[in-house]
Amino acid sequence: MALGTRFKEYRKALGLSQQDLHRKTGVALSTISLFENGKGQGLSLSHFYLLLEALDLDTDPGLMIPQASRTDLAGQWEKQNKRRKI
């Protein structure tokens, strides 16, 4: 699942509209819409953080990463650390 789609699900689960996010963050509606629809490749890190903060996800942004991806990342991390110890 794309990051923007996952974000959209969190937003809707909280009962927030894109307009609500715009008011809370100042991020343009078009930017929010493009991000949620997987077309927001130009989303700045600062805007992404503002959006996470608006959903109270800024303390654990890992919640936005699907579980399968977390497992893959953990495996890559372990391989990298094993190489360093050798």
Secondary structure, DSSP 4 states (H G I P E B T S, - for coil): --HHHHHHHHHHHTT--HHHHHHHH---HHHHHHHHTT--TT--HHHHHHHHHHTT-TT-GGGGS-HHHHHHHHHHHHHHHHHHH-
